[in-house]
Amino acid sequence: MMSLLEKLLSSGPVVTDGAWGTQLQARGLAPGECPDAWNLTHPDLVEQVARAYVEAGSQVILSNTFGASSLSLARHGLDAKAAEINRAGAAISKRAAAGKALVFASIGPSGKMLMSGEVTEDELHASFAQQAQALKEGGADALVIETMADLTEAKIALAAAKTSGLPVVACVVFDSGKNKDRTMMGNTPEQAATELTEAGADVVGANCGVGIAAYVPICKRLKANTDKPVWIKANAGLPEVVEGRTTWKTTPEEFASYAPALVEAGASFLGGCCGTRPEFIAATLKALGR
């Protein structure tokens, strides 16, 4: 019997979704407000975001749970509601997917620094394992560990997520160093791909970053160092503040023009991160001839 990932990838590269945070802000999320709490307080607006991506053609959508580990929620005094927020987040995406897309639920960084002793490895593992289990209970088909700047934290999150029994995508962010091809901790794509593969990731990849053009060579380097599918979800360039509002200048068509090059570089999953919208997903599908 084909695995979930084999079945999904059997018809070629998979187009995922775009940004969530900026889409929630467009629906009224205030600066500094906890986006994940909206799973309980504004589930209808969260579902609007998910459904917009499904309608744009996303084959995989994420969930509004990027900052929903208990460690991350503690900053908002919501750590006791972690399981409830994650279950709701996965369920909202599952409902919006309506059988037309799969839900790869989002797990983001804890916001705590291992190096400085703010958190222990055991505390990280426990927090991520709780999140992964709640996302599974909410109906997630797979999990995505994303925007990890610390490869050690990414591997702890991966080990914790694997306890759920679901397939796990593990992504780091490359936005540092002279060529913007290192993680904040100085890890290269080669190191990330090798270590995440050895740690048991079902898919390895990169998200966020400084724009989609920079992720074409990075994708190639990831692919050369893993036998797993590669996931790329790049930003719409770097944000600019115009009249007090954060904006991105990259157009959907400009963003999508890199999709064929990413597929050639080895990407099996393509989507967008900060600043991308459903229009970017529709344009990506068009660029791939869908």
N, C-alpha and C positions, 0 to 999 in steps of 0.2 A: 504493500500500500504506500502511495506517495505521501511524503510528509507535507505539512502545510506550506512550507517554504518552497519545496519542489513543485508543488501544484501551482502555487502563485507565480513562480518564475518560468513555468513551462511555456508560457506564451510571450516571452520576451521581457524587457525591462519593465519594472513596475513604477508607476507614478504615484507618489505619496501626496501629502497635503502641504500647506504653507504655514505661515506664522499664525499663532493663536493670540499672543499677548497684545499685538497691535490691533488685531481684529476685536478683541474685547474692549480695548481702549476706545475704539471707534463706536462701541455700543454703550459707553459711559463709565468704564472702569477708571477710577480716579488714580492719579499718581500716588504711589505708596500703598495703595489698597492691595489686599491679598487676592490675586486672580483666582486661586484654587478654591477660595471660600465661595465663589460664585456658583460652584456646583451645588451648594445648598441654598443659597439666597436668590440666585438668578438662573436656575437651570434652563429656562426657556431661551435666554440670550446665549448661553453656552451652546445649546443645541443648534441655535441659528448658525453659529460659526462652523460647527461640524457638518451640518447639512449643506452649507454653501460649498464646502470642499467636495462633498459627495456629488453634488449637482454639477460641479465644474469638471468632474471626471476622475477624482482621486480614487485609486484602487485600494489604498491604505490610508486611514486617518489616524491621528494620534488622539490624545485626550488632554483635558485641561487639568493636568496633575503634575506639571513640570516641577513645581515647588511644594509638592504635597507630602514629602517625607516628614516624619515627626520633628526631625532636627530643623528643617527649613521652616515648618509651620510655627515652631516655638517663638520665632521673631514676632509673630502676630498673636501670640497667646492661644494658638489653635492646635497645639500638639496633641491634645487629648482627643481631638476630632479627626486625626489623621486617617484612620481606617474608614470612617464614614465618608470623608471627602473623596478618598480614592475610589471607594466602591461606587459612589455617585458619579464621579468623573468618567469611569469606564462605562457605566450603564448609559450615561447620556450619549456618549459616542456610539455605543452599540445601537441605541435606538435611532440615532440619526443615520447610521450606516444602512439600516433597514435591509440587510442582506446584499447590498450593492457594493460594499467595501468591507475590508477587514479592519479591526481595531488593534493597533500596536500602541499600547498605553505608555505614556511618557513618564520617565524618571529622570529628574535633573539633579545637579549637584546639591550637596547639603548646605553649602554656604559656610562651612566650617573648615579651618585649615588643619590638616593632619600634622604638617611640619612644625607648626607652632604649638602643638599640644592642646588646641582648642577642643579636640575630639579624639577619641581612641578608635582603633580599627574595629574593636568589638561593638562600640556604640554605633558606628557607621553601618556595620553589617546588620545589626538588630533593626535599625531604623529602615533600611532599604528592604530587608526581608519582610517586615510588616507591610510596607507599601506594596511590594510585589504581590503578596498574598491577597490583599484587599482589592487590587486591580484585577486579579484573576477571579475573585468572587463577584466582581462587577461585570464580568463577561469579556474581558480582554482576550484577544486571540494570541497576542505576543506582547513583548515588552521592549521598549526602546530606552536605553540609557544614553542620555545626550548632553552635549555642551560641557563635557568634562575637561577641565584644564589640568587636572592631576591624574596621571595614569594609574597611580596607586589607588586613588579613590574609585576610579572607573572599574578597576579589577575587583575591588571589594563589593561595589554595587552589582557587578556581573555575577559574582559568586552568590550574593544574596538573592538576586533575581532568579538565578537558576534553581533555587529551592522551590520555586513555584511550579516547576515542571513545564513552563511555557517556553517557546523559542525566545531568544534574547538577542537584540541588536545592541552593539556597544560602540558608541561614538565619542570621539574627543574633538576639541576645537583647536584649529591651527590658526593663530593670529599673531604670533610673536616671533622674535628674531629678525635679523636683517632682511630676510626674504619672506617673512610672514609665513614660514612653513614649519614652525615649531609650536608646541603647546606652551602655555605660560611657564611650565616647569622645564622647558627645554627639550622635550621629547620629539623625535622625528617621526614622520609617517611610517618609516621602516620599523622603528621600535614599537610604535603603537600597534601596527598590524600584527607583528610577530607575537607580542606579549598578549594581546587580546585574543588572538587565535589559540595560543597555548592555554589561556585561561578558560577556554570553552565557549567563546562567543559563537553564535550561529551565523551572525552577520557582523562585519566590522565596517566602520565608516567615520565620517567627519560631518559636522554641521556647524552652523553659524559662520564665524570667520570674517574675512574682509571683502567677500564678494565671490561670485560664481567663477569668474575667470581664473582666480588663484587656485580653485579646487580641481581644475583639470589636471595639472601636473601632480598634485597631491593624490588624486584618485589613482593615477597611473602607478605611483609609488606604493600606495596601499595594496593595490591589486597584485603587484609584483612580489608581495611579502605575505600573502595569505591564499589559502585555497577556498576561502569562504566568499559568499557574495559581498559586494561593497555597496554601502549606503552613503549617498551624498545629499545633504540638505543645506544649501548655501544661503547666505544673506543676500538681500537685494542691494549689494554694495555697502558702503558705510553711511550711517545716518548723518543728517545735517539738521541743525535747529534753525527754523525759519519762522520769525515772528512768534517765538516761544513754543512752536510745535515741532516735534521730531518728524522729519520727512526723509524719504529715500528717493533718489533721482532715477535709479535704474527702472526702465519700463518693462512690462511683462514680455514684450517681443525681444528686447535686448537680452533679458535674463534667459529666455527660452532658446535663444540662438546658440547657447552653449550646450544644450542637451545632447545633440548628436556627438559632439566631441567628448562629453562625459561618458556616453555609452561606449564609444571607441576606446576610451581610457580604462574601461572595465567596470563602470557603475551598473549595478543591477537594480538599484532603487534610486529614484530621482525625486526631489521635492524642493521646497523652499523653507527658509528660516526667517529671521527678522525682516520685516518690511515687505514680505511677499503676501499676496492676496489670492483669492480664488481665480482671478484673471491670469495670474502667473501659471497656475496649474493648467488651465485651459490652453494657454499659449504653449506650454511645454508639450502637451499632448499633440498639438498641431505640428510643432517642430519635429516630432517623432513620427509624423505621418499617420496619426491616429484619428 
